[in-house]
Structure formats: C-alpha cells, structure tokens
Amino acid sequence: MQLTRFTWLEVQCCLFPLAIFAGLAASAVVDLPIARYDALLVYALAVTALFWVLRLETGREVAVIFGFHLIGLALEIFKVHVGSWSYPDEGLLRVGGVPLYSGFMYAAVGSYICQAFRRFDLRVDHFPVVPTAMLAVAAYANFYTHHWLPDVRWLIAVGFVVVLWRSRVAFTVGQARYRMPLSVSFVLIGFFLWVAENAGTFLGAWQYPSQAQIWEMVHTGKWGSWALLVSLSFVLVAAVKMREGRFYGERGATPAVQRR
C-alpha cells in the first residue's frame, strides 16, 4: 500500500515532465501546421502557463524553472556546437542550432523537484549550502571543460558524497515519515532521467551520433551525468524553499510512523 501511495505521489510530481513527453509523442505522429520543434516550444510555454494559472507551481517556482531552462539551453548550444548530439527535425526558433523548446527538458527537472517538495513535504537536515553550491557549479562547468581538460566528474561525485555525508531528506508517504541520504536521492533521480533520455531520443527529441542510422540505448555513463546535473537543479530550488522557510528540519505534519 505504501509503495502504491509513493508511486501515485511520484506520478503527480512528474506532471510537467509527463506533459512534455506527451507533447513529444503526439508531435511525432500528428501532422502539424508548423515545424515540430516550434510547435513543441508553443506547447511547452502553454503547459508552463497552465501550471501557474492552476497554482500547481508558484511564481517563484516558475522563475526557477525558467532559470534552469536558460542554464540547460546554454549547455545545449555548446554541446551541439562540439558535436555531442544534434536536433534532426525542423524548427525555425533556434539559437546556435538548438531549438528553444529544448530548455524545457531541463526545466522539467526543476518542476519535478518543486513538486516533490510540496507533495512529499520534503525537509532537509545538515545541508551545507556553500560547499554543495560550489560542487554543483563545478559539475556544470565540467560539462564544458572536459572537452579540453581532464574529466573530473568522478572527483566531483566523491566530493558530493563527502559534503553531503550527514545530509538527510525527510519525506511523507501516507501517515509515515521516511528519511534517506540526500546524495542517494540525486543518484536515483539521475537514473530515471537516464531512462527518460532514452525515451526522448527514441521520440526524436534529439539524437546522439551513434543514433544517426538506427536508434540505440543511451550509454549508461549518462546516468552519472544526470545525477550531477540534478544537484544544480536542487540547489536552485533549495534557494527558493529556504526563502519560503520550507527547507530545513522536520516541520511537516506529525507522522504516525517514523522510518529510515
């Protein structure tokens, strides 16, 4: 029963990502009056506005999501420029060869974390803000610099484990309150983002060079890359939750059961 409740909460947290994937799937089979990538941009903007109107996300959360959209778009422009991946379909609304809708795939990560804070009543203990933020920035920078300098993602990952060793995230499912290491949550979210990336490339959202002739699964190494990128999204959302006073400590509803 608890697993069923947990799964249902996760589905609700993924409303924005699911909406984006629904748009990707529909645009792959439906004849559109405009280029596919342009239609996806209009669709993603409409979904964002709808979430705000329905108060599924606050104004601050939407601002964070757009911030992550810009961060993701900058990374996309660079990666396309160096040939890491490409966008095979048509679209006029591009910057540096990258369709503007692409940033919403990163924004979906921010939306998920915002929703998780609300629906799971997340609270974090022993969160070292400055070291974590520095490592998150280093992880993001490494996505650029590893093309010329040594790839230090594993060193950064070890840094996260050390810095977040005491950090625990508490969440509620039903009447029970659970706790888990924050760094483990990054790894788990990274895994499901890797799964989502496989679905995205299958639907033609973008493609890697190895997928140019025939689709194949994304290399499992991308799992680690997503786990590191999640850290940056979490830091951005944490800044909003700290301002709202909804980040630290066990200030949720009194649970009937405590579990680790």
PAGUTI-288169 format. One record per atom (N, C-alpha, C): atom name; residue in three letters; x, z, y. Coordinates in pm, whole numbers, plus 50000, padded with zeros to 5 digits. Layout:
<rs>
R   name   resn      px      pz      py
R     CA    ALA       X       Z       Y
...
</rs>
This chain:
<rs>
R   name   resn      px      pz      py
R      N    MET   50082   50000   49879
R     CA    MET   50000   50000   50000
R      C    MET   50086   50000   50127
R      N    GLN   50193   50080   50126
R     CA    GLN   50282   50084   50242
R      C    GLN   50351   49950   50263
R      N    LEU   50391   49885   50153
R     CA    LEU   50454   49754   50164
R      C    LEU   50357   49652   50222
R      N    THR   50230   49662   50183
R     CA    THR   50128   49572   50237
R      C    THR   50110   49595   50387
R      N    ARG   50105   49723   50426
R     CA    ARG   50092   49755   50569
R      C    ARG   50213   49705   50647
R      N    PHE   50332   49728   50590
R     CA    PHE   50455   49684   50656
R      C    PHE   50456   49532   50674
R      N    THR   50417   49460   50571
R     CA    THR   50414   49314   50577
R      C    THR   50316   49266   50683
R      N    TRP   50199   49330   50691
R     CA    TRP   50100   49290   50791
R      C    TRP   50151   49314   50933
R      N    LEU   50219   49427   50954
R     CA    LEU   50278   49453   51085
R      C    LEU   50385   49349   51119
R      N    GLU   50465   49313   51019
R     CA    GLU   50569   49212   51042
R      C    GLU   50506   49078   51080
R      N    VAL   50397   49042   51014
R     CA    VAL   50329   48917   51048
R      C    VAL   50283   48920   51193
R      N    GLN   50228   49032   51237
R     CA    GLN   50183   49044   51376
R      C    GLN   50301   49036   51473
R      N    CYS   50414   49095   51434
R     CA    CYS   50534   49087   51519
R      C    CYS   50585   48944   51531
R      N    CYS   50556   48862   51429
R     CA    CYS   50606   48725   51425
R      C    CYS   50506   48624   51480
R      N    LEU   50406   48669   51555
R     CA    LEU   50304   48577   51604
R      C    LEU   50364   48463   51687
R      N    PHE   50456   48496   51777
R     CA    PHE   50517   48392   51860
R      C    PHE   50602   48297   51775
R      N    PRO   50695   48348   51691
R     CA    PRO   50769   48256   51604
R      C    PRO   50680   48172   51515
R      N    LEU   50573   48232   51460
R     CA    LEU   50483   48157   51374
R      C    LEU   50412   48047   51453
R      N    ALA   50378   48078   51578
R     CA    ALA   50314   47976   51661
R      C    ALA   50409   47860   51688
R      N    ILE   50536   47892   51713
R     CA    ILE   50635   47787   51736
R      C    ILE   50651   47700   51611
R      N    PHE   50659   47763   51494
R     CA    PHE   50675   47687   51370
R      C    PHE   50549   47605   51340
R      N    ALA   50433   47657   51375
R     CA    ALA   50311   47580   51358
R      C    ALA   50316   47453   51443
R      N    GLY   50368   47468   51565
R     CA    GLY   50383   47351   51652
R      C    GLY   50482   47251   51596
R      N    LEU   50593   47301   51540
R     CA    LEU   50692   47212   51477
R      C    LEU   50630   47134   51361
R      N    ALA   50555   47206   51277
R     CA    ALA   50494   47143   51160
R      C    ALA   50390   47039   51202
R      N    ALA   50305   47077   51298
R     CA    ALA   50199   46985   51341
R      C    ALA   50258   46861   51407
R      N    SER   50361   46881   51491
R     CA    SER   50419   46767   51562
R      C    SER   50492   46671   51469
R      N    ALA   50526   46718   51348
R     CA    ALA   50595   46632   51252
R      C    ALA   50500   46536   51182
R      N    VAL   50370   46564   51185
R     CA    VAL   50274   46481   51111
R      C    VAL   50165   46421   51199
R      N    VAL   50151   46470   51323
R     CA    VAL   50045   46423   51412
R      C    VAL   50102   46322   51511
R      N    ASP   50028   46215   51536
R     CA    ASP   50067   46118   51639
R      C    ASP   50044   46180   51777
R      N    LEU   50147   46185   51857
R     CA    LEU   50141   46250   51988
R      C    LEU   50143   46147   52100
R      N    PRO   50075   46177   52212
R     CA    PRO   50074   46082   52323
R      C    PRO   50206   46078   52400
R      N    ILE   50289   46181   52383
R     CA    ILE   50420   46185   52448
R      C    ILE   50525   46213   52341
R      N    ALA   50652   46205   52381
R     CA    ALA   50761   46229   52287
R      C    ALA   50749   46367   52225
R      N    ARG   50789   46378   52098
R     CA    ARG   50768   46501   52023
R      C    ARG   50831   46622   52090
R      N    TYR   50956   46613   52130
R     CA    TYR   51024   46728   52189
R      C    TYR   50963   46768   52323
R      N    ASP   50913   46671   52399
R     CA    ASP   50845   46703   52525
R      C    ASP   50713   46774   52497
R      N    ALA   50641   46728   52394
R     CA    ALA   50516   46793   52357
R      C    ALA   50541   46936   52312
R      N    LEU   50650   46958   52241
R     CA    LEU   50682   47094   52196
R      C    LEU   50714   47185   52313
R      N    LEU   50776   47133   52418
R     CA    LEU   50803   47214   52537
R      C    LEU   50672   47256   52604
R      N    VAL   50579   47162   52621
R     CA    VAL   50449   47194   52682
R      C    VAL   50377   47298   52596
R      N    TYR   50381   47279   52465
R     CA    TYR   50315   47370   52372
R      C    TYR   50375   47510   52380
R      N    ALA   50509   47520   52382
R     CA    ALA   50576   47650   52386
R      C    ALA   50546   47724   52517
R      N    LEU   50542   47651   52628
R     CA    LEU   50506   47713   52756
R      C    LEU   50362   47764   52753
R      N    ALA   50272   47687   52691
R     CA    ALA   50133   47729   52682
R      C    ALA   50119   47854   52595
R      N    VAL   50193   47861   52485
R     CA    VAL   50189   47979   52398
R      C    VAL   50241   48102   52473
R      N    THR   50350   48084   52548
R     CA    THR   50404   48195   52626
R      C    THR   50303   48246   52727
R      N    ALA   50240   48154   52799
R     CA    ALA   50139   48192   52898
R      C    ALA   50021   48262   52831
R      N    LEU   49980   48214   52715
R     CA    LEU   49867   48275   52644
R      C    LEU   49900   48418   52601
R      N    PHE   50022   48440   52553
R     CA    PHE   50063   48575   52514
R      C    PHE   50058   48670   52633
R      N    TRP   50097   48620   52750
R     CA    TRP   50097   48704   52869
R      C    TRP   49953   48732   52915
R      N    VAL   49868   48630   52913
R     CA    VAL   49729   48646   52955
R      C    VAL   49656   48743   52862
R      N    LEU   49683   48734   52732
R     CA    LEU   49618   48821   52635
R      C    LEU   49685   48958   52627
R      N    ARG   49788   48979   52708
R     CA    ARG   49862   49105   52715
R      C    ARG   49929   49141   52582
R      N    LEU   49962   49038   52507
R     CA    LEU   50042   49060   52387
R      C    LEU   50187   49090   52425
R      N    GLU   50225   49044   52545
R     CA    GLU   50357   49075   52599
R      C    GLU   50342   49102   52748
R      N    THR   50421   49199   52796
R     CA    THR   50416   49236   52937
R      C    THR   50497   49137   53020
R      N    GLY   50483   49149   53152
R     CA    GLY   50559   49063   53241
R      C    GLY   50709   49081   53223
R      N    ARG   50753   49207   53205
R     CA    ARG   50895   49233   53183
R      C    ARG   50943   49170   53053
R      N    GLU   50860   49180   52950
R     CA    GLU   50899   49123   52821
R      C    GLU   50908   48971   52829
R      N    VAL   50815   48909   52901
R     CA    VAL   50820   48764   52918
R      C    VAL   50947   48725   52993
R      N    ALA   50986   48806   53093
R     CA    ALA   51109   48779   53167
R      C    ALA   51231   48786   53075
R      N    VAL   51234   48886   52987
R     CA    VAL   51344   48899   52891
R      C    VAL   51346   48779   52797
R      N    ILE   51228   48738   52752
R     CA    ILE   51219   48625   52660
R      C    ILE   51271   48498   52726
R      N    PHE   51235   48476   52853
R     CA    PHE   51287   48359   52924
R      C    PHE   51436   48371   52949
R      N    GLY   51483   48495   52970
R     CA    GLY   51627   48514   52984
R      C    GLY   51701   48473   52858
R      N    PHE   51646   48512   52744
R     CA    PHE   51708   48474   52617
R      C    PHE   51693   48324   52594
R      N    HIS   51585   48265   52645
R     CA    HIS   51568   48120   52639
R      C    HIS   51684   48051   52710
R      N    LEU   51720   48098   52828
R     CA    LEU   51829   48037   52904
R      C    LEU   51963   48056   52835
R      N    ILE   51984   48177   52778
R     CA    ILE   52108   48203   52706
R      C    ILE   52120   48109   52585
R      N    GLY   52008   48094   52514
R     CA    GLY   52008   48006   52398
R      C    GLY   52027   47860   52437
R      N    LEU   51964   47819   52549
R     CA    LEU   51977   47680   52593
R      C    LEU   52121   47648   52630
R      N    ALA   52189   47742   52696
R     CA    ALA   52329   47721   52731
R      C    ALA   52415   47702   52605
R      N    LEU   52388   47784   52504
R     CA    LEU   52462   47771   52378
R      C    LEU   52431   47638   52311
R      N    GLU   52304   47596   52315
R     CA    GLU   52266   47468   52255
R      C    GLU   52339   47352   52321
R      N    ILE   52345   47351   52453
R     CA    ILE   52413   47242   52525
R      C    ILE   52558   47233   52482
R      N    PHE   52624   47347   52472
R     CA    PHE   52764   47347   52432
R      C    PHE   52780   47298   52288
R      N    LYS   52699   47351   52196
R     CA    LYS   52713   47316   52055
R      C    LYS   52683   47168   52029
R      N    VAL   52585   47114   52098
R     CA    VAL   52556   46971   52084
R      C    VAL   52672   46889   52138
R      N    HIS   52730   46934   52248
R     CA    HIS   52843   46864   52309
R      C    HIS   52963   46856   52215
R      N    VAL   52989   46964   52140
R     CA    VAL   53105   46964   52049
R      C    VAL   53069   46911   51911
R      N    GLY   52944   46871   51889
R     CA    GLY   52905   46808   51764
R      C    GLY   52866   46902   51652
R      N    SER   52834   47029   51683
R     CA    SER   52797   47123   51578
R      C    SER   52663   47087   51516
R      N    TRP   52569   47037   51598
R     CA    TRP   52440   46988   51549
R      C    TRP   52381   46894   51652
R      N    SER   52267   46836   51623
R     CA    SER   52207   46738   51713
R      C    SER   52056   46745   51703
R      N    TYR   51990   46673   51797
R     CA    TYR   51844   46666   51800
R      C    TYR   51805   46520   51780
R      N    PRO   51754   46486   51661
R     CA    PRO   51734   46345   51625
R      C    PRO   51610   46279   51685
R      N    ASP   51509   46357   51726
R     CA    ASP   51383   46298   51772
R      C    ASP   51387   46266   51921
R      N    GLU   51281   46201   51967
R     CA    GLU   51273   46157   52106
R      C    GLU   51228   46269   52199
R      N    GLY   51270   46257   52325
R     CA    GLY   51229   46353   52427
R      C    GLY   51300   46324   52557
R      N    LEU   51224   46318   52666
R     CA    LEU   51283   46289   52797
R      C    LEU   51334   46415   52866
R      N    LEU   51268   46527   52840
R     CA    LEU   51302   46652   52908
R      C    LEU   51420   46719   52838
R      N    ARG   51538   46671   52871
R     CA    ARG   51662   46719   52811
R      C    ARG   51762   46757   52918
R      N    VAL   51851   46846   52880
R     CA    VAL   51967   46883   52963
R      C    VAL   52090   46876   52874
R      N    GLY   52185   46790   52910
R     CA    GLY   52304   46777   52829
R      C    GLY   52275   46732   52687
R      N    GLY   52171   46650   52670
R     CA    GLY   52135   46601   52538
R      C    GLY   52050   46698   52457
R      N    VAL   52014   46812   52515
R     CA    VAL   51938   46915   52444
R      C    VAL   51796   46920   52499
R      N    PRO   51695   46906   52416
R     CA    PRO   51557   46919   52465
R      C    PRO   51529   47062   52511
R      N    LEU   51455   47073   52621
R     CA    LEU   51432   47204   52681
R      C    LEU   51352   47298   52591
R      N    TYR   51276   47243   52498
R     CA    TYR   51198   47330   52411
R      C    TYR   51287   47417   52322
R      N    SER   51412   47374   52299
R     CA    SER   51498   47440   52201
R      C    SER   51522   47587   52234
R      N    GLY   51526   47620   52363
R     CA    GLY   51549   47760   52400
R      C    GLY   51440   47853   52352
R      N    PHE   51322   47800   52326
R     CA    PHE   51212   47884   52280
R      C    PHE   51234   47935   52137
R      N    MET   51319   47869   52062
R     CA    MET   51351   47920   51929
R      C    MET   51432   48048   51940
R      N    TYR   51515   48058   52044
R     CA    TYR   51586   48182   52070
R      C    TYR   51491   48284   52132
R      N    ALA   51403   48236   52220
R     CA    ALA   51305   48325   52281
R      C    ALA   51217   48391   52177
R      N    ALA   51193   48321   52065
R     CA    ALA   51110   48376   51958
R      C    ALA   51173   48503   51900
R      N    VAL   51308   48508   51899
R     CA    VAL   51376   48628   51851
R      C    VAL   51347   48745   51944
R      N    GLY   51356   48720   52074
R     CA    GLY   51325   48825   52171
R      C    GLY   51182   48871   52162
R      N    SER   51089   48777   52140
R     CA    SER   50949   48812   52126
R      C    SER   50928   48901   52005
R      N    TYR   50992   48867   51893
R     CA    TYR   50978   48948   51772
R      C    TYR   51022   49092   51797
R      N    ILE   51135   49110   51864
R     CA    ILE   51185   49246   51888
R      C    ILE   51093   49322   51982
R      N    CYS   51042   49254   52084
R     CA    CYS   50946   49319   52176
R      C    CYS   50822   49365   52100
R      N    GLN   50769   49278   52014
R     CA    GLN   50651   49313   51937
R      C    GLN   50680   49427   51839
R      N    ALA   50799   49426   51780
R     CA    ALA   50834   49531   51684
R      C    ALA   50839   49667   51752
R      N    PHE   50890   49673   51874
R     CA    PHE   50893   49800   51946
R      C    PHE   50752   49855   51964
R      N    ARG   50658   49767   51989
R     CA    ARG   50521   49811   52015
R      C    ARG   50447   49843   51885
R      N    ARG   50452   49753   51789
R     CA    ARG   50368   49767   51670
R      C    ARG   50423   49866   51568
R      N    PHE   50555   49882   51565
R     CA    PHE   50615   49980   51475
R      C    PHE   50650   50111   51548
R      N    ASP   50621   50116   51679
R     CA    ASP   50655   50233   51760
R      C    ASP   50803   50269   51740
R      N    LEU   50889   50171   51762
R     CA    LEU   51032   50191   51740
R      C    LEU   51091   50291   51838
R      N    ARG   51183   50372   51789
R     CA    ARG   51266   50459   51872
R      C    ARG   51406   50457   51813
R      N    VAL   51506   50469   51898
R     CA    VAL   51645   50461   51855
R      C    VAL   51718   50588   51895
R      N    ASP   51798   50640   51804
R     CA    ASP   51881   50758   51831
R      C    ASP   52028   50719   51830
R      N    HIS   52107   50787   51915
R     CA    HIS   52253   50770   51918
R      C    HIS   52291   50623   51940
R      N    PHE   52234   50564   52044
R     CA    PHE   52263   50425   52076
R      C    PHE   52366   50419   52188
R      N    PRO   52491   50380   52158
R     CA    PRO   52595   50371   52262
R      C    PRO   52579   50241   52341
R      N    VAL   52521   50249   52458
R     CA    VAL   52480   50131   52533
R      C    VAL   52599   50041   52568
R      N    VAL   52699   50098   52633
R     CA    VAL   52810   50016   52684
R      C    VAL   52889   49949   52572
R      N    PRO   52934   50022   52468
R     CA    PRO   53008   49954   52360
R      C    PRO   52926   49847   52289
R      N    THR   52796   49876   52268
R     CA    THR   52712   49778   52200
R      C    THR   52693   49653   52284
R      N    ALA   52671   49672   52414
R     CA    ALA   52656   49558   52504
R      C    ALA   52783   49475   52509
R      N    MET   52899   49542   52511
R     CA    MET   53027   49470   52514
R      C    MET   53047   49387   52387
R      N    LEU   53012   49445   52272
R     CA    LEU   53025   49372   52147
R      C    LEU   52927   49255   52140
R      N    ALA   52805   49275   52193
R     CA    ALA   52706   49167   52194
R      C    ALA   52755   49050   52279
R      N    VAL   52812   49081   52395
R     CA    VAL   52868   48975   52481
R      C    VAL   52985   48906   52411
R      N    ALA   53069   48985   52343
R     CA    ALA   53183   48928   52271
R      C    ALA   53136   48835   52159
R      N    ALA   53027   48876   52090
R     CA    ALA   52973   48793   51983
R      C    ALA   52922   48660   52039
R      N    TYR   52855   48667   52153
R     CA    TYR   52804   48545   52216
R      C    TYR   52920   48456   52261
R      N    ALA   53022   48517   52322
R     CA    ALA   53137   48440   52368
R      C    ALA   53211   48375   52252
R      N    ASN   53214   48442   52139
R     CA    ASN   53287   48388   52024
R      C    ASN   53225   48260   51971
R      N    PHE   53092   48243   51993
R     CA    PHE   53029   48119   51953
R      C    PHE   53088   47999   52027
R      N    TYR   53142   48025   52147
R     CA    TYR   53209   47920   52224
R      C    TYR   53358   47913   52189
R      N    THR   53424   48026   52198
R     CA    THR   53571   48028   52192
R      C    THR   53629   47995   52055
R      N    HIS   53551   48013   51947
R     CA    HIS   53609   47990   51815
R      C    HIS   53642   47843   51790
R      N    HIS   53598   47754   51880
R     CA    HIS   53634   47614   51867
R      C    HIS   53780   47589   51906
R      N    TRP   53838   47683   51983
R     CA    TRP   53978   47668   52025
R      C    TRP   54065   47789   51987
R      N    LEU   54003   47905   51981
R     CA    LEU   54076   48028   51950
R      C    LEU   54035   48078   51811
R      N    PRO   54108   48174   51757
R     CA    PRO   54070   48228   51625
R      C    PRO   53927   48283   51625
R      N    ASP   53858   48260   51516
R     CA    ASP   53721   48309   51499
R      C    ASP   53726   48458   51464
R      N    VAL   53670   48541   51553
R     CA    VAL   53680   48687   51534
R      C    VAL   53543   48748   51503
R      N    ARG   53451   48669   51449
R     CA    ARG   53316   48721   51425
R      C    ARG   53317   48840   51328
R      N    TRP   53406   48834   51226
R     CA    TRP   53411   48944   51131
R      C    TRP   53467   49070   51194
R      N    LEU   53562   49053   51286
R     CA    LEU   53614   49168   51359
R      C    LEU   53505   49230   51446
R      N    ILE   53426   49145   51510
R     CA    ILE   53315   49192   51593
R      C    ILE   53211   49262   51507
R      N    ALA   53184   49205   51388
R     CA    ALA   53087   49266   51297
R      C    ALA   53132   49406   51255
R      N    VAL   53260   49420   51225
R     CA    VAL   53314   49552   51190
R      C    VAL   53300   49647   51309
R      N    GLY   53322   49593   51429
R     CA    GLY   53305   49675   51550
R      C    GLY   53164   49727   51563
R      N    PHE   53064   49644   51531
R     CA    PHE   52925   49688   51535
R      C    PHE   52900   49801   51435
R      N    VAL   52954   49785   51314
R     CA    VAL   52935   49889   51213
R      C    VAL   52992   50022   51259
R      N    VAL   53110   50018   51321
R     CA    VAL   53175   50140   51368
R      C    VAL   53098   50201   51484
R      N    VAL   53065   50119   51583
R     CA    VAL   52999   50169   51705
R      C    VAL   52859   50222   51675
R      N    LEU   52789   50155   51583
R     CA    LEU   52651   50192   51551
R      C    LEU   52640   50280   51427
R      N    TRP   52751   50342   51386
R     CA    TRP   52751   50419   51263
R      C    TRP   52646   50529   51263
R      N    ARG   52625   50594   51377
R     CA    ARG   52528   50704   51385
R      C    ARG   52391   50658   51436
R      N    SER   52381   50533   51475
R     CA    SER   52256   50485   51534
R      C    SER   52151   50463   51426
R      N    ARG   52033   50518   51448
R     CA    ARG   51921   50502   51357
R      C    ARG   51799   50455   51435
R      N    VAL   51724   50365   51372
R     CA    VAL   51600   50320   51432
R      C    VAL   51486   50377   51349
R      N    ALA   51392   50442   51416
R     CA    ALA   51275   50502   51351
R      C    ALA   51155   50412   51375
R      N    PHE   51072   50398   51271
R     CA    PHE   50954   50313   51284
R      C    PHE   50841   50370   51199
R      N    THR   50719   50339   51240
R     CA    THR   50600   50393   51175
R      C    THR   50526   50285   51097
R      N    VAL   50488   50320   50974
R     CA    VAL   50403   50235   50891
R      C    VAL   50290   50324   50840
R      N    GLY   50168   50294   50884
R     CA    GLY   50057   50381   50849
R      C    GLY   50076   50518   50910
R      N    GLN   50076   50623   50825
R     CA    GLN   50097   50759   50871
R      C    GLN   50239   50807   50843
R      N    ALA   50324   50721   50794
R     CA    ALA   50461   50760   50758
R      C    ALA   50561   50710   50860
R      N    ARG   50662   50791   50882
R     CA    ARG   50769   50758   50974
R      C    ARG   50898   50738   50894
R      N    TYR   50966   50626   50916
R     CA    TYR   51087   50594   50842
R      C    TYR   51205   50578   50938
R      N    ARG   51325   50589   50883
R     CA    ARG   51446   50569   50962
R      C    ARG   51544   50483   50882
R      N    MET   51617   50397   50954
R     CA    MET   51719   50316   50889
R      C    MET   51833   50290   50987
R      N    PRO   51953   50261   50937
R     CA    PRO   52065   50229   51026
R      C    PRO   52034   50105   51110
R      N    LEU   52066   50113   51238
R     CA    LEU   52036   50003   51328
R      C    LEU   52112   49877   51288
R      N    SER   52238   49893   51248
R     CA    SER   52318   49777   51210
R      C    SER   52257   49705   51089
R      N    VAL   52195   49780   50998
R     CA    VAL   52130   49718   50881
R      C    VAL   52012   49633   50927
R      N    SER   51941   49679   51028
R     CA    SER   51827   49601   51078
R      C    SER   51874   49467   51134
R      N    PHE   51992   49465   51200
R     CA    PHE   52046   49338   51250
R      C    PHE   52071   49241   51135
R      N    VAL   52128   49293   51026
R     CA    VAL   52159   49208   50910
R      C    VAL   52030   49153   50849
R      N    LEU   51928   49238   50836
R     CA    LEU   51802   49195   50775
R      C    LEU   51732   49090   50861
R      N    ILE   51728   49113   50992
R     CA    ILE   51667   49015   51082
R      C    ILE   51745   48885   51077
R      N    GLY   51879   48895   51071
R     CA    GLY   51962   48776   51062
R      C    GLY   51931   48694   50939
R      N    PHE   51902   48762   50826
R     CA    PHE   51868   48690   50703
R      C    PHE   51741   48608   50721
R      N    PHE   51637   48670   50776
R     CA    PHE   51511   48598   50791
R      C    PHE   51522   48487   50896
R      N    LEU   51611   48504   50994
R     CA    LEU   51635   48395   51088
R      C    LEU   51706   48279   51020
R      N    TRP   51794   48311   50925
R     CA    TRP   51859   48204   50848
R      C    TRP   51755   48129   50765
R      N    VAL   51660   48202   50706
R     CA    VAL   51551   48137   50633
R      C    VAL   51469   48048   50727
R      N    ALA   51441   48101   50847
R     CA    ALA   51365   48024   50945
R      C    ALA   51443   47901   50989
R      N    GLU   51575   47913   50998
R     CA    GLU   51657   47798   51037
R      C    GLU   51648   47687   50933
R      N    ASN   51645   47724   50807
R     CA    ASN   51627   47624   50702
R      C    ASN   51494   47552   50719
R      N    ALA   51389   47629   50749
R     CA    ALA   51258   47567   50771
R      C    ALA   51260   47477   50894
R      N    GLY   51327   47523   51000
R     CA    GLY   51333   47446   51123
R      C    GLY   51405   47313   51106
R      N    THR   51518   47315   51038
R     CA    THR   51590   47189   51016
R      C    THR   51512   47097   50922
R      N    PHE   51442   47154   50827
R     CA    PHE   51359   47072   50737
R      C    PHE   51250   46999   50815
R      N    LEU   51197   47066   50920
R     CA    LEU   51092   47006   51003
R      C    LEU   51148   46917   51113
R      N    GLY   51281   46902   51117
R     CA    GLY   51340   46813   51216
R      C    GLY   51354   46873   51354
R      N    ALA   51349   47007   51364
R     CA    ALA   51367   47071   51495
R      C    ALA   51506   47039   51549
R      N    TRP   51605   47035   51463
R     CA    TRP   51741   46989   51492
R      C    TRP   51805   46961   51356
R      N    GLN   51927   46911   51356
R     CA    GLN   51993   46887   51228
R      C    GLN   52143   46904   51239
R      N    TYR   52202   46950   51132
R     CA    TYR   52347   46960   51122
R      C    TYR   52402   46827   51072
R      N    PRO   52531   46800   51096
R     CA    PRO   52589   46673   51048
R      C    PRO   52569   46651   50899
R      N    SER   52574   46758   50819
R     CA    SER   52558   46745   50675
R      C    SER   52415   46709   50635
R      N    GLN   52321   46717   50730
R     CA    GLN   52181   46687   50702
R      C    GLN   52138   46551   50755
R      N    ALA   52236   46472   50803
R     CA    ALA   52202   46344   50867
R      C    ALA   52140   46245   50769
R      N    GLN   52190   46242   50645
R     CA    GLN   52139   46147   50547
R      C    GLN   52022   46204   50467
R      N    ILE   52037   46327   50424
R     CA    ILE   51933   46394   50346
R      C    ILE   51940   46543   50376
R      N    TRP   51824   46607   50381
R     CA    TRP   51822   46749   50416
R      C    TRP   51885   46833   50305
R      N    GLU   51961   46933   50346
R     CA    GLU   52016   47031   50254
R      C    GLU   52012   47167   50321
R      N    MET   52021   47272   50242
R     CA    MET   52012   47407   50297
R      C    MET   52125   47435   50394
R      N    VAL   52095   47516   50495
R     CA    VAL   52195   47558   50592
R      C    VAL   52293   47653   50523
R      N    HIS   52420   47639   50556
R     CA    HIS   52524   47723   50495
R      C    HIS   52492   47871   50517
R      N    THR   52514   47952   50414
R     CA    THR   52482   48095   50423
R      C    THR   52564   48167   50530
R      N    GLY   52675   48107   50573
R     CA    GLY   52754   48168   50680
R      C    GLY   52676   48184   50809
R      N    LYS   52572   48101   50826
R     CA    LYS   52489   48111   50947
R      C    LYS   52409   48242   50949
R      N    TRP   52391   48302   50833
R     CA    TRP   52324   48433   50826
R      C    TRP   52398   48532   50914
R      N    GLY   52529   48538   50898
R     CA    GLY   52609   48630   50980
R      C    GLY   52603   48596   51127
R      N    SER   52602   48467   51158
R     CA    SER   52594   48425   51298
R      C    SER   52464   48473   51363
R      N    TRP   52353   48461   51288
R     CA    TRP   52225   48506   51342
R      C    TRP   52223   48657   51359
R      N    ALA   52282   48729   51264
R     CA    ALA   52286   48876   51275
R      C    ALA   52358   48918   51401
R      N    LEU   52466   48847   51435
R     CA    LEU   52540   48880   51558
R      C    LEU   52458   48843   51681
R      N    LEU   52388   48730   51675
R     CA    LEU   52308   48689   51791
R      C    LEU   52191   48784   51814
R      N    VAL   52138   48841   51707
R     CA    VAL   52029   48939   51720
R      C    VAL   52073   49056   51806
R      N    SER   52201   49093   51796
R     CA    SER   52250   49207   51873
R      C    SER   52232   49185   52022
R      N    LEU   52257   49061   52068
R     CA    LEU   52240   49031   52210
R      C    LEU   52094   49040   52250
R      N    SER   52007   48987   52167
R     CA    SER   51864   48995   52195
R      C    SER   51818   49140   52201
R      N    PHE   51869   49222   52108
R     CA    PHE   51830   49362   52104
R      C    PHE   51875   49435   52230
R      N    VAL   51995   49406   52277
R     CA    VAL   52046   49471   52399
R      C    VAL   51959   49435   52519
R      N    LEU   51916   49308   52528
R     CA    LEU   51831   49267   52640
R      C    LEU   51695   49337   52635
R      N    VAL   51635   49344   52518
R     CA    VAL   51506   49413   52504
R      C    VAL   51524   49562   52528
R      N    ALA   51634   49618   52479
R     CA    ALA   51659   49762   52498
R      C    ALA   51664   49798   52646
R      N    ALA   51718   49708   52728
R     CA    ALA   51725   49736   52872
R      C    ALA   51585   49755   52931
R      N    VAL   51489   49674   52884
R     CA    VAL   51350   49687   52930
R      C    VAL   51288   49816   52877
R      N    LYS   51309   49844   52749
R     CA    LYS   51247   49962   52688
R      C    LYS   51304   50092   52745
R      N    MET   51431   50091   52780
R     CA    MET   51489   50209   52845
R      C    MET   51423   50232   52981
R      N    ARG   51401   50125   53053
R     CA    ARG   51336   50136   53184
R      C    ARG   51193   50188   53170
R      N    GLU   51127   50151   53062
R     CA    GLU   50990   50195   53037
R      C    GLU   50984   50334   52973
R      N    GLY   51101   50388   52934
R     CA    GLY   51105   50518   52868
R      C    GLY   51055   50514   52726
R      N    ARG   51072   50399   52660
R     CA    ARG   51021   50381   52523
R      C    ARG   51132   50338   52427
R      N    PHE   51248   50398   52443
R     CA    PHE   51360   50357   52359
R      C    PHE   51419   50470   52276
R      N    TYR   51453   50580   52343
R     CA    TYR   51522   50689   52274
R      C    TYR   51425   50787   52211
R      N    GLY   51470   50850   52102
R     CA    GLY   51403   50968   52049
R      C    GLY   51279   50941   51969
R      N    GLU   51227   51050   51910
R     CA    GLU   51106   51045   51826
R      C    GLU   50984   51078   51911
R      N    ARG   50941   50983   51994
R     CA    ARG   50830   51012   52082
R      C    ARG   50704   50937   52045
R      N    GLY   50698   50893   51920
R     CA    GLY   50578   50824   51874
R      C    GLY   50473   50923   51828
R      N    ALA   50368   50872   51766
R     CA    ALA   50263   50959   51714
R      C    ALA   50320   51046   51603
R      N    THR   50273   51170   51594
R     CA    THR   50323   51263   51493
R      C    THR   50291   51211   51354
R      N    PRO   50392   51184   51272
R     CA    PRO   50366   51127   51140
R      C    PRO   50328   51232   51040
R      N    ALA   50257   51187   50939
R     CA    ALA   50220   51278   50830
R      C    ALA   50335   51294   50731
R      N    VAL   50421   51193   50722
R     CA    VAL   50531   51193   50626
R      C    VAL   50656   51145   50695
R      N    GLN   50769   51207   50666
R     CA    GLN   50899   51163   50716
R      C    GLN   50980   51111   50599
R      N    ARG   51038   50990   50615
R     CA    ARG   51122   50936   50511
R      C    ARG   51245   50871   50573
R      N    ARG   51351   50863   50492
R     CA    ARG   51468   50790   50533
R      C    ARG   51466   50651   50468
</rs>
